[in-house]
Structure formats: C-alpha cells, structure tokens
C-alpha cells in the first residue's frame, strides 16, 4: 500500500496546528483578565484581587509553556513537509515569522519571568507593567501570525520572480512593499475577529472555573468577582464576535468568492439565503434539510438582503473548495457564536437582577460551556483554511473596471494563476508517506503526553484554588512545573517570611 505524502502532510499540519491552537487563544484571553485583576488590585489594594491575579497567573504560565512547545513544531514542518511552499513564500513569509519571534515572543517571554517570579521582587507598579507587556506580547504574536496567514489568503505587496539556481529556474514571491504585505486586504479583519475569539475563550475559561467553585461553595468571594468581571467581558466579546464575523463575511465575499459560496453551499449565483443548518449535496448542487433566512447570505456578504452573491456555478470545478467541510465548520462556528450571545445575555440579565448565583443549573452549564469557544476557535480556523483550498496561496481574481470579478467567455471567474500556488504543488519533493506517518505517530504520542501533563497540572492548581496572599507568599514547592506556574519564591522572601512567623509566634 502506498501512503500519499500530500494527504498525510496536510493531515499532520492540521493535527499539529489544531493542537497548538488550543493554547494561544487561552493565553491571549487570560492575559486581559490578568491585566484587569492586577489593575483592580493596584486601584483598591484589596488582597482578594492580588490572590486572584496570582492564581490566574499560575494557570496562564503553564498554558503559555504549552503554546510555545507546540508552536515550534509547525515551523519545522514548513521545512520538512512543505519545502516547495517555503521556497515559494520564504522571502515574504519569513519576515512576518521573524518579526513574531523578535517583537512579540521576546517581549512576552522576557516579561513573563517578571510576571511569574517577580511578585515579591519588584514593585507592584512594575509587576503590573510586566503583566501588561505579557498580555500585549501575546496579542503581538497573533498579529504577526495573522499577517503571515492573511498574506497567503489575500497576497499583496509582492512580485513573482524567477531566478536560475544551479541551472534550474526557481519561481518565488518576493517582498516589494512590506507595508502592503503587512496590511494586506484581510489582515485587519481577521486579526480583530481572531482576537475577539480568544477573548471569548479566555472569559469562558474564567467563568467555568469560577462557576465550579461557586457550585462547590469554595472561594466564593474570589469566584463571584472573577465570574462577574469575566461575564461582562464575555458578553461584549460575544456580541463583537458576531459583528466582526459579519465584517469577515464581506471581506471573504470580495476576495475569496469560492470560499464564501462553499461556506453557505451557495451553488447558483443570485440572491443568497443563509441556511441555519443543512447537508450540502455537491452532486445535486443543493443543500438538503436547510431552513434558511431569505437573503441572509446576501446581507452577510454585501449588507444588502437582495444583493447578488457569486455561486459555485461561476467557479471552475477544479478550484472548488471541499464544500461539505467548509459548510459544516462555518455553520457550527456561527451556531456556537449565536449560542454564546444568548447564554451571556441571559446570565448578565440574571446578574443584574442579583439572581445569577442562585441558578445552580446555569452555573453547571457554565462549567462545561468553555468547550464551546474552544470548538468555535478551532472551527473558525478550519473554515478559513479548508475554504481556501485547493490553494495554499490564494491567487487574486481578475476584476472588471467596477472592481467586480470579470467572467471569461464560459461565464467563469478567472484567477491570476501566476500569483497562486496549489497545495498539491507545495509539498516537499523528497518526503515519503511512511516518513510522514511515522513522525505523525511520534507527535501524537508526545502531544498526548503533553496534554495529560497540562490537564494534570491545571487540575491540581484548580483543586488547590487561589491562596490567601499571605499564605501564597509563604509557600514554596520545588520542581519545574511549580517554577513555571509562579509558585516558587526566592530564598530571601522565604527566610523573611519565616522570621515574620517566628516574630508573630
Ligand atoms: C457569531 C457569528 C460569527 C460569524 C458570522 C463569523 C464569521 C466568520 C467568517 C466569515 C470567518 C472566515 C474568515 C476567513 O476565511 O478569512 C471566520 C473565521 C473565524 N472565526 Fe468566526 N464568526 C462568528 C463567530 C465566531 C466565534 C464566536 C468565534 C470564537 C469564539 C470565532 C472564531 C473564528 C476564528 C478563530 C476564525 C479564523 C480566523 C479568521 O480567518 O478570521 N468566530 N468567522
């Protein structure tokens, strides 16, 4: 049996990126929570805020470590599995990835040391600065990764050049205008939507753990305050996710009409209905069992319920994305997004009336609801990436004088083929299916282990709960996991603490 290196490489990248993407949105979301709690501590000097900030910092640190460990693997895969792709985009893509390392990762990890180890070593003001820098750094990371990713969705600011290397022609994209590369047509819309998705996750994570404490009757003051702050944040973020999702729909309609048509199973050009859910049938070119909002897709794409939306009938068949996968991932994300709005609005209303914390059934829902944003973030990325297929670098579309896609004699959209790169042409020439499979099994085992360790450490910290500040400042535990989670204190503060205790006694 021959193993197809293209399919396996795609599967491997999908698995590694989806595993990695469990962690960065959580750190981005939690970073904002840390800034809020520490800011509140500086303002009020109430110890409960400090102990809350210390607690969430410890969860942040282990999650950050997981994000770093799992992210590096993908950069290696560009070289091992996607060498032809790397040769084609290296000049453009490399700048964004290097910028991520230099501007974001260094900022984040430099100040992380102060955030984790500095509680009793630097002034509260400087510690707060470190928290803000770590939170900003995690968002800057997202900026550069999204610049790189958006460039391959909507390339700009580059030229295609062919050079002769060792007597052979090599064609590649080269940066012509760095600002245009950075601010390519989809960067800003996608960045905003991705950050909002991370904030939704961060706030649901805080609400999940707080709800669990409330149900158990533990750390109730801490849990109420954490829950209330996170709920406010989650409500605004959930509404903003829908709004920015709408803006993204317009952006996709303009730059990637095939993707939008696949998202909605919109086979025939014309007014587009927004199906709530259904089963696309590619052979019959229709969506079955699909209640729909008439004109809803036209509204999502053009802010006009009667606008014409290009359907898959205008896309050459060989350039169709996988319709069912695009449709399902996109719809599940939107359904979950609408669910978050309903849930957070209901909880906010109950909180405002002072009845939220008596609703044990709702607290139970919130304990598990964190799975929703995890899934929505994964589905959002899957929709964006699957919908871009069969291209790894999506080419521009030929346009008429009015900026609308120009159709050829057969009534089809025309791509600027020289700008694009098909995924099947991007995989390394020499990589063998067996090699990819072997490394996938290895990654699977290591990732499985990492996930278990992360869950174990997280569970341990949640079970112990936030420490009263006095106790936290006087506790130490050895070991790497405790070091990364910020519980290890330096010797001086230990001995000072001991002296104080002796004096008290
Ligand atoms: C509620 C209605 C929502 C709508 C209408 C919507 C719309 C969209 C659209 C059109 C895209 C594709 C963008 C592209 O291909 O470039 C997208 C991607 C994405 N969505 Fe949503 N979305 C919604 C909710 C959510 C929620 C609640 C989350 C997470 C909690 C989320 C997370 C993502 C992510 C991570 C991506 C991939 C990044 C990107 O390409 O922008 N979305 N969304």
Boltz pocket constraint, residues with backbone or C-beta under 6 A from the ligand:
constraints:
  - pocket:
      binder: B
      contacts: [[A, 153], [A, 186], [A, 189], [A, 190], [A, 191], [A, 193], [A, 194], [A, 196], [A, 197], [A, 198], [A, 200], [A, 201], [A, 238], [A, 241], [A, 242], [A, 243], [A, 244], [A, 245], [A, 246], [A, 248], [A, 249], [A, 252], [A, 259], [A, 333], [A, 334], [A, 336], [A, 337], [A, 338], [A, 340], [A, 372], [A, 373], [A, 376], [A, 377], [A, 378], [A, 379], [A, 380], [A, 381], [A, 382], [A, 383], [A, 384], [A, 385], [A, 387]]
      max_distance: 6.0
